[in-house]
Amino acid sequence: MTPTKQSPPCVYFCNFPHLRTTCSRGPCFDVLCAQRQHLKCESSERSSSLYTARAAGGKPVCCLPTVGPRDPVRQCLPCCPLPSPQLPVPGSRLCLYEDGSELTADRFCSIPDGAELVLLTTGQTWQGCVLVTPEGRREASGTGVFQKPHAGLIQAARQLLSDERAPLRQKLLADLLHTVSENIAAETRDEDPPWFEGLEARFRNKSGYLRYSCESRIRSYLREVTSCASLVGGEAQEEYQRIVGAMCRKLQEARYHGSYFDRGAKAGGRLCTPEGWFSCQGPFDVDDCASRHSINPYSNRESRVLFSTWNLDHIIEKRRTVVPTLAAAVRGAQGREVDWEYFYGLLFTSENLKLVHIACHKKTTHHRRCDPSRLYRARAAPRRKRPARKRP
């Protein structure tokens, strides 16, 4: 990791072993490195932790926790003069790695175990590490130092990968290149030409292509339903085709639910975050994905291609259950009206569709059935005729 302008600062991890010296008050550390080490005090029988810090030009302070009946209470005492520091850099400063806030001698006593520190020299800055989660949230504060990787880093990683022969290192370098080549914010072909490699020229933006991709999947489901008209015959086949026609018109009005893959769609109509992150919804027989699979097909070409292997899986199976049940309902209607909108929801909407990673796509029989109480529309109750009033 590098700061915004200068060469990489020194990053230190608390609890990291460091040079130990001894003074009249007990053991202490080189304070400029601002590191910690758990040790047993030579003047006490109990184990304690010694913390040391010194601001530029200030006096070193030793912070020795004393164990009380419930919680430890830190007592900060002045420390004896230390030997000459290992890093005698005038104007050096300590900052928290997470948010870039500068540490003083007083504040150093209160930072938690495991905190990561950055040692800065004159002219260096550190604004904190900014991470973007799969849900699109920005974690930690800062101004996005690492949002756009330096071209030199990408070139160096590519050179290392071309010369590397060890499979594990090849995998690590390939993963690094995959991550740093992401361009999530870009939307048009002009902004991210590599993303559109292999696609027809008519696709000018990412959302448009992914919307088309989703529409294509839904259209394929409609073709399967249409091809099953042979499952019914005679007058029933005519009714089946009428129902398919009604479904087709509704799909056209809904634009084949292409909004499911469109990050620019309204929240209720898409399956991703506004940044384009999709999360696996897990196999048909569980509520969540145990592996926490996620992907952003908007990020780079490789993710776009990999996303095509994700499935819109029917919880109640389309071919084995939904379509045969629809055909049977048409054949056995006997004057009743088939509730085709119920079947429409099962075939084409997120009511019965789950977006799943290929590893979570179970191809075994689902053993799920359609609701028998919803196959037909309820008949309207006949209105009672009011008895005619006799005129006086």
C-alpha positions in Angstrom: 0.0 0.0 0.0 1.3 3.5 -0.8 0.3 6.9 0.5 -1.0 9.5 -2.0 2.2 11.1 -3.1 5.3 9.8 -1.3 7.1 6.5 -1.2 5.5 3.7 0.9 5.4 4.5 4.6 6.3 2.0 7.3 3.3 0.0 8.5 3.6 -1.6 12.0 1.4 -4.1 13.7 0.8 -4.1 17.4 2.0 -7.1 19.4 4.9 -7.4 17.0 8.2 -8.4 18.8 10.7 -5.6 19.1 14.0 -4.7 20.7 13.8 -4.9 24.5 15.9 -2.7 26.8 15.9 -2.4 30.6 15.8 0.7 32.8 15.4 1.4 36.5 11.6 1.3 36.2 11.5 -2.0 34.2 11.6 -3.0 30.6 10.7 -0.6 27.8 10.9 -0.3 24.0 12.2 1.9 21.3 9.3 4.3 21.3 9.7 5.7 17.8 8.6 2.4 16.4 5.5 2.5 18.5 5.1 -1.2 18.8 3.9 -3.5 21.7 5.0 -6.7 23.3 3.4 -8.7 26.1 6.0 -9.5 28.7 6.3 -10.3 32.4 7.3 -7.3 34.5 10.6 -7.8 36.4 9.2 -5.8 39.3 5.9 -7.8 39.6 4.8 -11.4 39.8 1.9 -10.9 37.4 2.0 -10.7 33.6 1.4 -7.3 32.2 1.6 -5.4 28.9 3.9 -2.5 28.5 3.0 0.2 26.0 5.4 3.0 25.0 5.0 6.0 22.8 6.7 9.3 22.2 5.5 12.2 20.1 8.0 14.1 18.1 10.1 16.1 20.6 8.1 14.8 23.6 9.1 12.6 26.5 8.5 8.9 26.4 5.7 7.5 28.4 5.3 3.9 29.8 1.7 2.7 30.1 1.5 -0.3 32.5 -2.0 -1.8 33.0 -2.7 -2.7 36.6 -5.2 -5.5 37.1 -8.2 -4.6 39.1 -11.2 -6.7 40.4 -12.9 -6.4 37.0 -11.2 -4.4 34.3 -7.6 -3.4 33.9 -6.8 0.2 34.5 -3.8 1.8 32.7 -1.4 3.9 34.7 0.9 6.1 32.6 4.2 6.9 34.3 7.2 8.9 32.9 9.8 6.5 31.6 13.5 6.9 31.9 15.6 8.1 29.0 15.9 5.6 26.2 19.0 4.7 24.2 19.4 6.5 20.9 16.4 5.7 18.6 16.7 3.4 15.7 14.7 5.7 13.4 16.0 9.3 14.2 13.7 11.0 11.6 12.8 14.6 12.5 9.2 15.4 12.1 8.0 11.7 11.9 4.4 11.0 12.8 2.3 8.0 13.7 -1.1 7.4 12.1 -3.7 4.7 12.4 -3.7 2.6 9.2 -7.5 2.3 9.1 -8.5 6.0 9.0 -5.3 8.0 8.9 -5.8 9.8 12.2 -2.6 11.0 13.8 -1.6 9.5 17.2 -0.3 11.5 20.1 1.4 10.2 23.2 -1.8 10.4 25.2 -3.9 8.7 22.5 -1.4 5.9 21.9 -2.3 4.5 25.4 -5.9 3.8 24.4 -5.6 2.2 20.9 -6.8 -1.4 20.8 -4.7 -4.5 20.6 -4.0 -5.6 17.0 -4.3 -2.0 15.6 -2.1 -1.3 12.6 0.1 1.8 12.6 1.7 3.8 9.8 5.0 5.7 10.4 5.2 8.8 8.2 8.2 11.0 7.5 8.1 14.7 6.6 5.9 15.3 3.5 4.2 11.9 3.5 0.4 11.6 4.0 -1.9 8.8 4.8 -5.7 9.2 4.4 -6.7 5.7 5.4 -7.5 2.5 3.7 -10.8 2.5 1.8 -12.5 -0.8 1.0 -15.6 -1.5 -1.0 -17.6 -4.5 0.2 -19.6 -6.8 -2.1 -22.7 -4.9 -1.0 -21.2 -1.7 -2.3 -20.5 -0.1 1.1 -17.4 1.9 1.6 -15.7 0.7 4.8 -13.3 2.9 6.8 -12.9 6.6 6.2 -10.6 8.3 3.6 -10.8 9.6 0.1 -10.4 6.5 -1.9 -6.6 6.2 -2.0 -6.8 2.7 -3.5 -9.8 3.1 -5.8 -7.6 3.3 -8.9 -4.5 1.2 -8.9 -1.3 2.6 -10.3 -0.4 1.5 -13.8 3.1 0.6 -12.7 1.6 -1.9 -10.2 -0.4 -3.6 -13.0 2.6 -3.7 -15.3 4.9 -5.1 -12.6 2.3 -7.8 -11.8 2.0 -8.8 -15.4 5.7 -9.0 -15.8 6.0 -11.2 -12.7 3.2 -13.5 -14.0 4.9 -13.9 -17.4 8.1 -15.1 -15.7 6.5 -17.2 -12.9 6.4 -21.0 -13.2 5.1 -22.0 -9.7 1.4 -22.7 -9.9 0.5 -21.2 -6.6 2.3 -17.9 -7.3 0.7 -17.8 -10.7 -2.7 -18.1 -9.1 -1.9 -15.3 -6.6 -0.6 -13.0 -9.3 -3.6 -13.8 -11.6 -6.0 -13.0 -8.8 -4.1 -9.7 -8.1 -4.4 -8.7 -11.8 -8.1 -9.6 -11.8 -8.7 -7.4 -8.8 -6.7 -4.3 -9.9 -8.2 -4.4 -13.4 -11.7 -3.8 -12.1 -13.4 -0.7 -13.4 -16.7 -0.8 -11.7 -17.7 2.8 -12.0 -17.3 2.9 -15.8 -20.5 2.3 -17.8 -20.0 3.1 -21.5 -17.8 1.4 -24.1 -15.7 4.5 -24.3 -15.0 4.4 -20.6 -14.0 0.7 -20.4 -13.3 -0.7 -23.9 -11.8 -4.0 -22.6 -15.1 -4.9 -20.9 -16.9 -4.9 -24.3 -14.4 -7.2 -26.1 -16.2 -9.9 -28.0 -19.6 -8.2 -27.8 -21.6 -6.8 -30.8 -21.1 -3.1 -31.5 -24.8 -2.4 -30.8 -24.1 -2.7 -27.0 -22.9 0.8 -25.9 -23.2 0.5 -22.1 -22.8 -2.3 -19.5 -26.3 -2.0 -18.1 -27.8 -2.4 -21.5 -25.9 -5.6 -22.2 -26.7 -7.2 -18.9 -30.3 -6.3 -19.2 -30.3 -8.0 -22.6 -28.6 -11.0 -21.0 -31.4 -11.4 -18.5 -34.0 -10.9 -21.1 -32.5 -13.7 -23.2 -32.7 -16.1 -20.3 -36.4 -15.3 -19.7 -37.2 -15.6 -23.4 -35.7 -19.1 -23.4 -38.1 -20.0 -20.6 -41.0 -18.8 -22.7 -39.9 -20.9 -25.6 -39.8 -24.0 -23.4 -43.4 -23.3 -22.3 -44.6 -22.7 -25.8 -43.0 -25.9 -27.1 -44.9 -27.9 -24.6 -48.3 -27.3 -26.2 -48.1 -30.8 -27.5 -48.7 -32.1 -24.0 -52.4 -31.1 -24.4 -54.6 -31.8 -27.4 -57.9 -30.7 -29.0 -59.7 -27.8 -27.4 -57.4 -27.9 -24.4 -54.4 -27.1 -26.7 -56.2 -24.0 -27.9 -56.7 -22.9 -24.3 -53.1 -23.6 -23.5 -52.0 -21.4 -26.4 -54.3 -18.6 -25.3 -52.6 -18.7 -21.8 -49.1 -18.7 -23.4 -50.2 -15.7 -25.4 -51.3 -13.9 -22.3 -48.0 -14.6 -20.6 -46.1 -13.3 -23.6 -48.0 -10.0 -23.5 -47.3 -9.6 -19.8 -43.6 -10.3 -20.4 -43.5 -7.7 -23.1 -45.0 -5.2 -20.7 -42.4 -6.1 -18.1 -39.6 -6.0 -20.8 -38.8 -9.7 -19.9 -37.7 -8.7 -16.4 -34.4 -7.5 -17.8 -34.2 -5.1 -14.8 -33.1 -8.1 -12.6 -29.5 -7.6 -14.0 -29.6 -3.8 -14.5 -27.9 -1.9 -11.7 -29.6 1.2 -12.9 -33.1 -0.2 -12.2 -35.2 0.6 -9.2 -34.4 -1.2 -6.0 -37.4 -3.5 -6.1 -36.7 -4.5 -9.7 -33.0 -5.6 -9.6 -31.1 -8.4 -8.0 -27.9 -6.4 -7.4 -26.6 -3.3 -5.6 -26.5 0.1 -7.3 -22.8 -0.7 -8.0 -23.6 -4.0 -9.7 -22.7 -6.5 -6.9 -24.7 -9.8 -7.1 -24.8 -12.2 -4.2 -25.6 -15.9 -4.6 -28.9 -16.8 -3.0 -27.9 -20.4 -2.3 -29.3 -23.7 -3.5 -33.1 -24.2 -3.9 -33.4 -26.0 -0.6 -31.7 -23.5 1.7 -32.3 -19.8 2.5 -28.7 -18.5 2.0 -25.4 -19.2 0.3 -23.1 -20.8 2.9 -20.0 -19.9 0.7 -21.1 -16.2 0.4 -20.4 -16.2 -3.4 -20.6 -12.8 -4.9 -19.7 -11.2 -8.2 -19.7 -7.9 -10.0 -20.1 -8.5 -13.8 -19.8 -4.7 -14.3 -16.2 -4.8 -13.0 -14.2 -6.3 -15.9 -14.5 -8.6 -18.9 -13.6 -11.8 -17.0 -16.3 -11.2 -14.3 -18.8 -10.5 -17.1 -18.0 -13.9 -18.7 -18.0 -15.7 -15.4 -21.4 -14.3 -14.5 -22.9 -16.1 -17.5 -22.3 -19.3 -15.6 -24.5 -18.2 -12.8 -28.0 -19.7 -13.0 -31.5 -18.4 -12.5 -32.7 -21.6 -10.8 -36.4 -22.4 -10.5 -37.1 -23.5 -6.9 -40.2 -25.4 -8.2 -38.7 -26.9 -11.3 -39.9 -25.5 -14.6 -39.6 -28.6 -16.9 -40.3 -31.3 -14.3 -43.1 -29.6 -12.4 -44.5 -26.2 -13.4 -45.1 -26.8 -17.1 -46.6 -30.3 -16.7 -48.8 -29.0 -13.9 -50.0 -26.1 -16.1 -50.8 -28.6 -19.0 -52.7 -30.9 -16.6 -54.6 -27.9 -15.2 -55.7 -26.9 -18.7 -56.8 -30.5 -19.6 -58.8 -30.9 -16.4 -60.3 -27.4 -16.2 -63.9 -28.6 -16.7 -65.2 -25.1 -17.1 -62.9 -23.6 -14.5 -60.5 -20.7 -15.4 -56.8 -21.6 -15.0 -54.9 -19.0 -12.9 -52.2 -18.4 -15.5 -50.8 -15.5 -13.5 -49.9 -17.9 -10.7 -47.9 -20.0 -13.3 -46.4 -16.8 -14.8 -44.9 -16.0 -11.4 -43.4 -19.4 -11.0 -41.9 -19.4 -14.5 -40.6 -15.9 -15.0 -40.2 -14.0 -11.8 -38.1 -13.9 -8.6 -41.1 -15.4 -6.8 -39.7 -18.8 -7.9 -36.3 -17.9 -9.3 -33.0 -17.8 -7.3 -29.7 -16.4 -8.7 -27.1 -19.0 -7.8 -23.4 -19.6 -8.3 -22.6 -22.6 -10.5 -21.3 -24.5 -7.4 -24.6 -23.9 -5.6 -26.7 -25.1 -8.5 -28.1 -28.5 -7.6 -29.3 -30.5 -10.6 -31.0 -33.1 -8.5 -34.8 -33.4 -8.4 -36.2 -30.7 -6.2 -39.3 -32.5 -5.1 -41.3 -29.3 -4.9 -44.9 -29.1 -6.0 -47.2 -26.3 -7.2 -49.9 -25.2 -4.7 -53.0 -27.2 -5.7 -55.3 -24.5 -4.3 -54.0 -21.9 -6.7 -54.3 -23.7 -10.1 -57.7 -22.2 -10.8 -59.2 -18.8 -10.2 -61.9 -18.7 -7.6 -65.3 -18.5 -9.1 -67.2 -15.4 -8.3 -70.1 -16.0 -6.0 -73.5 -15.5 -7.8 -75.3 -12.4 -6.7 -78.5 -13.0 -4.9 -81.5 -11.4 -6.5 -83.4 -9.1 -4.2 -87.1 -9.8 -3.9 -89.2 -7.3 -5.8 -90.8 -4.7 -3.5 -94.5 -4.6 -3.7 -95.9 -1.1 -4.3 -98.5 0.0 -1.8 
